[in-house]
Amino acid sequence: MRNYFFGLILSICTIVQAQIQVKGTVKDSNNLPISYCSIGIENSEVGAITDENGQFSIEIPENLTKTHLVFDASGYNLTSKSVHDIQQSSVVILTEKSISLSEVTLKTEKMKEKIIGQKTRPMLTFSKMFDENVPTIEQGNIFEIYPTTKLNAFNFHIIPSSKFEEITLKVNIYSVKNGLPVESILDKNIIYKTSTTGWQKINLTPYKFRFKNVDQIAVTLQLVGYKKLDQEDFVFGVSAKKSLAKDLLFRYQSQGNWEASEGVFIANLDLLYSKDKLTINEEKPVEIDTKTKELISYYQHKENAKKLIYGKNKLGKYIDINDAKIYYEEYGQGEPLIFLHGNNGSIEDFYRQIPFFAKHYRVTVLDTRGQGRSTDLTNTPYTYEEFSNDLLQVIQKLNLKKVNLVGWSDGGNTALIFNTQHPELVNKIITIGAVLNPNGVSEELIENLKSLVNRSSENTNLRLIKLMLNEPKITKLELNKIQNPVLVIAGEKDEVKESHTKEIQQNISKAELLIIPNSTHYVPFEQPKVLNEAILKFLKK
């Protein structure tokens, strides 16, 4: 077997902000550039990767200048050199690696086709995002394979909200030990370019991957190049779903430590196999935790709501309130009853209430500004006082004298504030999962909201998230001023603390409390019969 050598041409720049910047070009013995060679310092986040032309730049903190750089390229043995040695010598020699796994000879036998992994994208997923400024990051998945396996293709799903003209990905494949990648099995780079989102297919047949008596392999992706769309922020992520198995992999650079977390990429391997004695359960039954079940139920209700007319009725109308247009629909006749939806919701969220109450009342349902079909021309932070003022203008333009309000979540907050500001216009109000301030919800929810702000994309409505983090600011003195009847409702397993819900009820003189068993913050979805009848009974008193 021939030996190949890398020639490393380096230029050392001056220390900038306590860092040494090392630039160079990685080449082989034939003076050809080596693309996508990983360079890193063990157990640190310091790393780099050569570009398509073999060029690289790495910044080394001053406190790490006495450590070693490790050079890692597909098909070559790792080579470690001290920073000092590299400064003294411009050449780093790597010897070619012998890859035994790829040299397995399979017996002539009929092999069966199989897809191992996630074949479809489920309704409930999350995104594993890639940072365009850190090409060393690897993210991927562990797959169980058969004792005799031949790889045909790797398929994965890019989130639809990704924004790019083109991306270049490096695919890495590793052997696995104790649930973590151990050693690369590649003898050459696998590079994939795409300009589309959704399902992607990488043909692996040219690489002739054949495995014998190997239980697991790991497949990871690196974002090593990209082209941005004009006037658009770059966004790229791969779809994943929750799982009890710790199959999601991450490491910051090639010499960093691997991290495994619960979940699985929406990805699969298209392969040929000989079953032998091992049975693979590629679709492992997963015990879904309570939170995930709640979210699945929530999205199922959202999908069910879309099938009905509510929120898109041809008879729906707009009310122009200068800096916004508020969309609303009306059903039934009688005493006015207005429904106010929650954060990032819409009229359709009351699809299990509207037909029930339209038999008894003149039901008005509206989309809050900037949500559903309502528009918003402002760019200032949202406040519930602003939503309350919008409601006032809607009531005035509909010539309603006195109304009943049903507010769910954010809508409940708006109803309370409106009640304190315009008591003369209110007959009764019903709040579902309302709060006086952000401290009223669980600490876990607050942390999740903060996390959304920190890793937001252009599809994240930061104004709505920050509204929940900063508002409302309703005082007990303001609640004390409410003299009309109020029904305060929450789910037994609500994100709103039960003590907080009781605090609202205890500070309104004519308030009643209802905690609905076996329900969460999504009571209108989960317990419509109990909720509807309780509200109707309260209104009829």
C-alpha positions as CSV (number, residue, x, y, z in Angstrom):
1,M,0.0,0.0,0.0
2,R,1.4,3.4,-1.0
3,N,2.1,6.0,1.6
4,Y,0.8,9.5,1.2
5,F,2.1,12.6,2.9
6,F,0.6,16.0,3.8
7,G,2.7,19.1,3.4
8,L,1.5,21.8,5.7
9,I,2.2,25.4,4.7
10,L,1.7,27.7,7.7
11,S,1.9,31.3,8.4
12,I,1.9,32.5,12.0
13,C,0.3,35.8,12.7
14,T,0.7,38.1,15.7
15,I,-1.2,37.5,18.9
16,V,-4.5,39.3,18.7
17,Q,-6.5,39.6,21.9
18,A,-4.4,36.9,23.6
19,Q,-4.8,34.5,20.7
20,I,-2.4,33.2,18.0
21,Q,-4.0,32.9,14.6
22,V,-2.5,30.1,12.5
23,K,-3.3,30.1,8.8
24,G,-2.2,27.5,6.3
25,T,-2.9,25.1,3.5
26,V,-3.0,21.3,3.9
27,K,-1.6,19.4,0.9
28,D,-0.6,15.9,0.1
29,S,2.7,14.7,-1.2
30,N,1.7,15.5,-4.8
31,N,1.1,19.1,-3.7
32,L,-2.6,18.7,-4.1
33,P,-4.9,20.5,-1.5
34,I,-6.7,18.3,1.0
35,S,-10.3,19.4,1.6
36,Y,-12.1,19.2,4.9
37,C,-9.2,18.0,7.2
38,S,-10.2,18.5,10.8
39,I,-7.8,20.2,13.2
40,G,-8.3,20.5,16.9
41,I,-7.0,20.6,20.4
42,E,-8.2,17.7,22.7
43,N,-10.9,18.4,25.3
44,S,-11.4,22.0,24.1
45,E,-13.6,23.9,21.7
46,V,-10.6,25.0,19.7
47,G,-10.9,23.6,16.2
48,A,-10.9,24.3,12.5
49,I,-11.5,22.5,9.2
50,T,-9.8,23.1,5.9
51,D,-12.0,24.5,3.1
52,E,-12.5,23.1,-0.4
53,N,-9.1,24.4,-1.4
54,G,-7.3,22.9,1.7
55,Q,-6.9,26.3,3.4
56,F,-7.6,26.8,7.1
57,S,-7.4,29.4,9.8
58,I,-7.4,28.5,13.5
59,E,-7.2,30.8,16.5
60,I,-5.4,29.4,19.6
61,P,-5.9,31.0,23.0
62,E,-2.7,32.0,24.6
63,N,-3.2,29.5,27.5
64,L,-3.3,26.6,24.9
65,T,-0.2,27.5,22.9
66,K,1.8,24.8,24.7
67,T,-0.7,22.0,23.8
68,H,-0.9,19.9,20.7
69,L,-2.9,20.2,17.5
70,V,-4.4,17.0,16.1
71,F,-4.9,16.6,12.4
72,D,-7.6,14.3,11.3
73,A,-8.5,13.5,7.7
74,S,-10.5,10.7,6.2
75,G,-8.3,7.8,5.3
76,Y,-5.3,8.9,7.4
77,N,-4.0,8.3,10.9
78,L,-4.3,11.0,13.4
79,T,-1.1,13.1,13.8
80,S,-0.4,15.2,16.9
81,K,2.0,18.1,16.8
82,S,2.7,20.7,19.4
83,V,2.0,24.3,18.5
84,H,5.6,25.0,19.1
85,D,6.7,22.2,16.7
86,I,4.4,23.5,14.0
87,Q,5.9,26.9,14.4
88,Q,9.3,25.5,13.9
89,S,8.5,23.1,11.1
90,S,6.0,23.7,8.3
91,V,5.4,20.0,7.4
92,V,3.1,17.5,9.1
93,I,3.2,14.0,7.8
94,L,0.1,11.8,8.0
95,T,0.2,8.1,7.0
96,E,-2.6,6.4,5.3
97,K,-5.0,4.4,7.5
98,S,-5.9,0.9,6.8
99,I,-9.7,0.5,7.0
100,S,-10.5,-3.1,7.7
101,L,-14.3,-2.6,8.0
102,S,-14.6,-1.4,4.4
103,E,-12.7,-4.4,3.1
104,V,-15.1,-7.1,4.3
105,T,-15.9,-9.6,1.6
106,L,-19.5,-10.8,1.7
107,K,-20.5,-14.3,0.6
108,T,-22.5,-14.5,-2.5
109,E,-26.0,-14.7,-1.1
110,K,-29.4,-13.1,-1.7
111,M,-29.7,-10.0,0.5
112,K,-32.9,-8.3,1.5
113,E,-33.7,-4.6,1.3
114,K,-34.5,-2.7,4.5
115,I,-34.8,0.9,5.8
116,I,-33.5,1.3,9.3
117,G,-34.6,4.4,11.3
118,Q,-37.2,7.0,10.9
119,K,-39.2,6.6,7.6
120,T,-41.5,9.6,8.1
121,R,-41.5,13.0,9.7
122,P,-44.1,12.9,12.6
123,M,-46.3,15.8,13.6
124,L,-44.3,16.6,16.7
125,T,-40.6,17.3,16.1
126,F,-37.9,19.6,17.2
127,S,-34.9,21.0,15.3
128,K,-31.2,20.4,15.7
129,M,-29.7,23.7,14.4
130,F,-26.3,24.2,12.9
131,D,-24.1,27.3,13.3
132,E,-22.7,28.5,10.0
133,N,-19.8,30.0,11.9
134,V,-18.7,26.7,13.5
135,P,-18.0,24.2,10.7
136,T,-16.3,21.8,13.2
137,I,-19.6,20.9,14.9
138,E,-20.9,17.4,14.3
139,Q,-24.4,16.2,14.9
140,G,-25.9,12.8,14.1
141,N,-27.4,9.6,15.1
142,I,-26.7,6.0,16.1
143,F,-28.1,3.2,14.1
144,E,-28.4,-0.5,14.8
145,I,-27.5,-2.7,11.8
146,Y,-27.6,-6.3,10.9
147,P,-24.6,-8.7,11.3
148,T,-24.2,-8.6,7.5
149,T,-25.0,-5.2,6.1
150,K,-24.3,-3.2,2.9
151,L,-25.2,0.5,2.9
152,N,-27.0,2.0,-0.1
153,A,-28.1,5.4,1.1
154,F,-28.4,7.8,4.1
155,N,-31.7,9.8,4.2
156,F,-32.4,12.7,6.5
157,H,-34.9,15.6,6.8
158,I,-33.9,19.3,6.7
159,I,-36.4,21.5,8.5
160,P,-38.7,23.4,6.1
161,S,-37.9,26.8,7.8
162,S,-34.3,26.5,6.8
163,K,-33.1,29.5,4.6
164,F,-30.1,29.0,2.3
165,E,-29.2,29.1,-1.4
166,E,-26.9,26.1,-1.0
167,I,-25.2,24.1,1.8
168,T,-22.3,21.8,1.7
169,L,-22.3,18.9,4.2
170,K,-19.7,16.4,5.2
171,V,-21.0,13.0,6.2
172,N,-19.0,11.1,8.8
173,I,-19.5,7.4,9.7
174,Y,-18.0,5.8,12.9
175,S,-17.9,2.5,14.7
176,V,-19.6,2.7,18.1
177,K,-18.6,1.5,21.5
178,N,-20.6,2.1,24.8
179,G,-23.1,4.2,23.0
180,L,-20.6,6.7,21.5
181,P,-18.6,7.0,18.2
182,V,-15.1,5.6,18.5
183,E,-13.3,5.5,15.1
184,S,-14.1,6.8,11.6
185,I,-14.5,4.1,9.0
186,L,-14.1,6.4,6.1
187,D,-11.1,6.3,3.7
188,K,-12.3,9.3,1.7
189,N,-14.6,12.3,2.3
190,I,-18.4,12.1,1.6
191,I,-19.5,15.5,0.6
192,Y,-23.1,16.4,-0.2
193,K,-24.5,19.7,-1.5
194,T,-28.1,20.7,-1.7
195,S,-30.3,23.7,-2.3
196,T,-33.6,22.2,-1.0
197,T,-35.2,21.4,2.3
198,G,-37.3,18.4,3.4
199,W,-36.1,14.8,2.7
200,Q,-32.5,14.4,1.4
201,K,-30.9,11.2,0.0
202,I,-27.1,10.7,0.0
203,N,-26.1,7.8,-2.3
204,L,-23.5,5.6,-0.5
205,T,-23.1,2.8,-3.0
206,P,-20.0,4.3,-4.6
207,Y,-18.2,3.9,-1.2
208,K,-18.9,0.2,-0.9
209,F,-19.7,0.1,2.8
210,R,-20.0,-3.5,3.9
211,F,-20.1,-4.7,7.5
212,K,-19.7,-8.0,9.1
213,N,-20.6,-8.7,12.8
214,V,-21.0,-5.0,13.6
215,D,-24.0,-4.1,15.8
216,Q,-24.0,-0.3,15.5
217,I,-22.7,2.6,13.5
218,A,-22.9,6.4,13.9
219,V,-23.7,8.8,11.1
220,T,-23.0,12.5,11.6
221,L,-23.3,15.7,9.6
222,Q,-21.1,18.8,9.5
223,L,-21.9,22.1,7.8
224,V,-18.7,22.8,6.0
225,G,-19.9,25.4,3.5
226,Y,-22.9,27.5,2.6
227,K,-24.3,30.2,0.4
228,K,-26.8,32.6,1.9
229,L,-29.9,33.9,0.2
230,D,-29.9,37.6,-0.6
231,Q,-31.2,39.7,2.3
232,E,-32.0,36.6,4.4
233,D,-30.4,35.3,7.6
234,F,-28.9,31.9,7.2
235,V,-30.9,29.1,8.9
236,F,-30.2,25.4,8.7
237,G,-31.4,22.6,10.9
238,V,-32.2,18.9,10.8
239,S,-35.5,17.5,12.1
240,A,-35.4,15.3,15.2
241,K,-38.0,13.8,17.6
242,K,-38.1,12.9,21.2
243,S,-37.1,9.4,22.3
244,L,-35.9,7.8,25.5
245,A,-33.0,6.3,23.7
246,K,-29.9,8.5,23.8
247,D,-29.2,8.3,20.1
248,L,-28.6,12.0,19.3
249,L,-24.9,12.8,19.0
250,F,-23.0,16.1,19.3
251,R,-19.5,17.3,19.5
252,Y,-18.0,20.7,19.0
253,Q,-14.8,19.7,17.1
254,S,-13.0,16.5,16.1
255,Q,-10.9,16.3,19.3
256,G,-13.7,17.2,21.6
257,N,-15.9,14.9,23.7
258,W,-19.0,13.3,22.3
259,E,-22.3,14.0,24.0
260,A,-25.3,11.7,23.6
261,S,-28.8,13.0,24.4
262,E,-32.3,11.6,24.4
263,G,-33.9,11.8,20.9
264,V,-33.4,10.6,17.4
265,F,-32.8,12.3,14.1
266,I,-35.5,12.0,11.5
267,A,-33.1,10.0,9.4
268,N,-32.7,6.5,8.1
269,L,-30.3,4.1,6.4
270,D,-31.3,2.3,3.2
271,L,-29.5,-1.0,3.2
272,L,-29.2,-4.6,2.1
273,Y,-28.8,-7.3,4.8
274,S,-28.6,-10.9,5.6
275,K,-30.6,-11.4,8.8
276,D,-28.5,-14.2,10.4
277,K,-29.5,-14.5,14.1
278,L,-30.1,-10.8,15.0
279,T,-33.5,-9.2,14.9
280,I,-33.4,-5.5,14.6
281,N,-36.3,-3.4,15.9
282,E,-35.7,-0.2,14.0
283,E,-38.9,1.3,15.2
284,K,-38.4,0.8,18.9
285,P,-41.6,1.3,20.9
286,V,-40.9,4.4,23.0
287,E,-42.6,5.2,26.2
288,I,-43.8,8.7,25.7
289,D,-43.6,11.0,28.7
290,T,-46.5,13.1,29.9
291,K,-45.3,16.4,28.5
292,T,-44.8,14.9,25.0
293,K,-48.3,13.3,25.2
294,E,-49.8,16.7,26.0
295,L,-48.0,18.3,23.1
296,I,-49.1,15.6,20.7
297,S,-52.7,16.1,21.9
298,Y,-52.4,19.8,21.4
299,Y,-51.2,19.5,17.8
300,Q,-53.9,16.9,17.1
301,H,-56.5,19.4,18.2
302,K,-54.9,22.2,16.1
303,E,-55.1,19.9,13.1
304,N,-58.7,19.0,13.9
305,A,-59.6,22.7,14.2
306,K,-58.2,23.4,10.7
307,K,-60.7,21.1,9.2
308,L,-63.6,23.3,10.3
309,I,-64.9,26.7,9.2
310,Y,-63.9,28.6,12.3
311,G,-61.1,31.1,11.7
312,K,-61.7,31.1,7.9
313,N,-65.4,31.8,7.5
314,K,-66.2,33.7,4.3
315,L,-68.5,35.9,6.4
316,G,-65.6,36.9,8.7
317,K,-64.8,40.7,8.8
318,Y,-62.1,43.1,9.8
319,I,-62.2,46.1,12.0
320,D,-59.6,48.8,11.2
321,I,-58.1,50.3,14.4
322,N,-55.4,52.5,12.7
323,D,-52.2,50.5,13.4
324,A,-53.9,47.0,13.1
325,K,-56.8,45.2,11.5
326,I,-58.6,42.9,13.8
327,Y,-60.3,39.9,12.2
328,Y,-63.4,38.6,13.8
329,E,-66.3,36.1,13.2
330,E,-69.8,36.0,14.7
331,Y,-72.2,33.2,15.4
332,G,-75.6,32.9,17.0
333,Q,-77.8,35.5,18.6
334,G,-78.5,36.9,22.0
335,E,-76.4,38.4,24.8
336,P,-72.8,39.3,23.6
337,L,-70.2,36.7,24.5
338,I,-66.6,37.4,23.3
339,F,-63.9,34.7,23.2
340,L,-60.2,35.7,23.5
341,H,-57.5,33.1,22.5
342,G,-54.1,32.5,23.9
343,N,-50.5,33.3,22.9
344,N,-49.8,32.5,19.2
345,G,-53.3,31.2,18.9
346,S,-56.4,32.1,16.8
347,I,-60.1,31.9,16.5
348,E,-60.0,28.2,15.5
349,D,-58.7,27.3,19.0
350,F,-62.3,27.6,20.2
351,Y,-63.6,25.1,17.7
352,R,-65.1,23.0,20.6
353,Q,-66.8,26.0,22.2
354,I,-68.2,28.1,19.3
355,P,-71.0,25.7,18.2
356,F,-72.0,25.1,21.8
357,F,-72.3,28.7,22.9
358,A,-73.8,29.9,19.6
359,K,-77.0,28.2,20.6
360,H,-77.3,30.5,23.6
361,Y,-75.4,33.8,22.8
362,R,-74.2,36.1,20.1
363,V,-70.7,34.7,20.0
364,T,-67.9,37.0,18.8
365,V,-64.5,35.4,18.3
366,L,-61.5,37.5,17.3
367,D,-57.9,37.1,16.4
368,T,-55.5,39.2,18.6
369,R,-53.4,41.6,16.7
370,G,-50.5,40.0,14.8
371,Q,-52.0,36.5,15.2
372,G,-54.4,34.5,13.1
373,R,-55.7,36.7,10.4
374,S,-55.3,40.0,12.3
375,T,-52.6,42.3,11.1
376,D,-50.2,44.5,13.1
377,L,-48.3,47.5,11.7
378,T,-46.3,48.2,14.9
379,N,-42.9,46.8,15.9
380,T,-42.9,47.8,19.6
381,P,-43.1,45.2,22.4
382,Y,-46.6,43.7,22.9
383,T,-48.5,44.5,26.0
384,Y,-51.8,43.2,27.3
385,E,-52.9,46.8,27.8
386,E,-52.6,47.2,24.0
387,F,-54.7,44.1,23.5
388,S,-57.2,45.4,25.9
389,N,-57.4,48.7,24.0
390,D,-57.9,46.7,20.7
391,L,-60.8,44.9,22.4
392,L,-62.3,48.2,23.5
393,Q,-62.3,49.5,19.9
394,V,-63.9,46.2,18.6
395,I,-66.7,46.5,21.2
396,Q,-67.3,50.1,20.4
397,K,-67.4,49.5,16.6
398,L,-69.8,46.6,17.1
399,N,-72.0,48.9,19.2
400,L,-72.0,46.4,22.1
401,K,-73.2,47.9,25.4
402,K,-72.2,45.2,27.9
403,V,-70.4,42.0,27.2
404,N,-69.4,38.7,28.7
405,L,-65.7,37.7,28.2
406,V,-64.1,34.2,28.0
407,G,-60.3,34.5,27.9
408,W,-58.0,31.6,27.6
409,S,-54.3,32.1,28.8
410,D,-53.2,35.4,27.2
411,G,-56.9,36.0,26.5
412,G,-57.6,35.6,30.2
413,N,-54.9,38.2,31.1
414,T,-56.4,40.6,28.6
415,A,-59.9,40.0,30.0
416,L,-58.8,40.8,33.6
417,I,-57.0,44.0,32.5
418,F,-60.0,45.1,30.4
419,N,-62.3,44.4,33.3
420,T,-60.2,46.7,35.6
421,Q,-60.1,49.4,32.9
422,H,-63.7,49.3,31.7
423,P,-66.0,47.8,34.3
424,E,-69.0,49.5,32.9
425,L,-68.7,47.4,29.7
426,V,-68.4,44.0,31.5
427,N,-71.2,41.8,32.7
428,K,-69.2,38.7,33.6
429,I,-65.8,37.3,32.7
430,I,-64.3,33.8,32.6
431,T,-60.6,33.3,32.7
432,I,-58.9,30.0,31.8
433,G,-55.2,29.6,32.8
434,A,-54.7,33.4,33.4
435,V,-51.9,34.9,35.4
436,L,-51.1,38.2,37.2
437,N,-47.4,38.1,36.3
438,P,-44.8,35.8,34.8
439,N,-44.1,34.2,38.2
440,G,-47.5,32.5,38.0
441,V,-46.2,29.8,35.7
442,S,-43.8,26.9,36.3
443,E,-40.1,27.6,36.4
444,E,-39.6,25.0,33.6
445,L,-41.9,27.0,31.3
446,I,-39.9,30.2,32.0
447,E,-36.6,28.4,31.2
448,N,-38.1,27.0,28.0
449,L,-39.2,30.5,26.9
450,K,-35.8,31.9,27.7
451,S,-34.2,29.1,25.6
452,L,-36.5,30.0,22.7
453,V,-35.3,33.6,22.8
454,N,-31.7,32.6,22.9
455,R,-31.9,30.2,19.9
456,S,-34.6,32.0,18.0
457,S,-34.9,31.8,14.2
458,E,-36.7,34.2,11.8
459,N,-39.8,32.0,12.3
460,T,-39.8,32.7,16.0
461,N,-42.2,35.5,17.1
462,L,-40.0,37.0,19.7
463,R,-42.5,39.6,20.6
464,L,-45.0,37.0,21.7
465,I,-42.4,35.1,23.7
466,K,-41.1,38.2,25.4
467,L,-44.7,39.2,26.2
468,M,-45.0,36.0,28.3
469,L,-41.6,36.6,30.0
470,N,-42.3,40.3,30.8
471,E,-46.1,40.6,31.2
472,P,-48.7,40.9,32.6
473,K,-48.2,43.2,35.7
474,I,-51.6,43.0,37.3
475,T,-51.7,44.0,41.0
476,K,-54.0,42.7,43.8
477,L,-55.3,46.3,44.2
478,E,-56.4,46.2,40.6
479,L,-58.2,42.9,41.2
480,N,-59.9,44.3,44.2
481,K,-61.6,46.8,42.0
482,I,-63.5,44.2,40.0
483,Q,-67.0,44.0,41.3
484,N,-68.7,41.9,38.6
485,P,-68.9,38.0,38.8
486,V,-65.7,36.2,37.6
487,L,-65.2,32.5,37.1
488,V,-61.5,31.6,37.5
489,I,-60.6,28.3,35.8
490,A,-57.4,26.2,35.5
491,G,-56.5,22.7,34.7
492,E,-55.4,20.3,37.5
493,K,-52.0,19.9,35.7
494,D,-51.9,23.5,34.4
495,E,-48.5,25.2,33.7
496,V,-50.1,28.0,35.9
497,K,-49.4,27.3,39.5
498,E,-52.6,26.3,41.4
499,S,-51.7,28.7,44.2
500,H,-51.5,31.5,41.7
501,T,-54.9,30.7,40.3
502,K,-56.3,30.7,43.8
503,E,-54.7,34.0,44.4
504,I,-56.6,35.5,41.5
505,Q,-59.9,34.2,42.8
506,Q,-59.2,35.3,46.4
507,N,-58.6,38.9,45.4
508,I,-61.9,39.4,43.4
509,S,-64.9,39.7,45.7
510,K,-67.4,37.9,43.4
511,A,-65.0,35.3,42.0
512,E,-65.6,31.6,41.9
513,L,-62.8,29.0,41.4
514,L,-62.9,25.8,39.2
515,I,-59.9,23.5,39.0
516,I,-60.8,20.9,36.3
517,P,-59.4,17.4,37.0
518,N,-57.4,15.5,34.4
519,S,-56.6,18.5,32.3
520,T,-53.6,20.8,31.6
521,H,-53.4,24.3,30.3
522,Y,-55.3,23.1,27.2
523,V,-58.7,22.7,29.0
524,P,-60.8,24.0,26.0
525,F,-59.3,21.1,23.9
526,E,-59.2,18.4,26.6
527,Q,-62.4,18.9,28.6
528,P,-64.8,20.8,26.3
529,K,-68.0,19.2,27.8
530,V,-67.0,19.9,31.4
531,L,-65.7,23.4,30.5
532,N,-68.7,24.4,28.4
533,E,-71.3,23.3,30.8
534,A,-69.5,25.0,33.7
535,I,-69.3,28.3,31.8
536,L,-72.9,28.1,30.7
537,K,-74.1,27.5,34.2
538,F,-72.0,30.4,35.5
539,L,-73.4,32.8,32.8
540,K,-77.0,31.7,33.4
541,K,-76.9,32.5,37.1
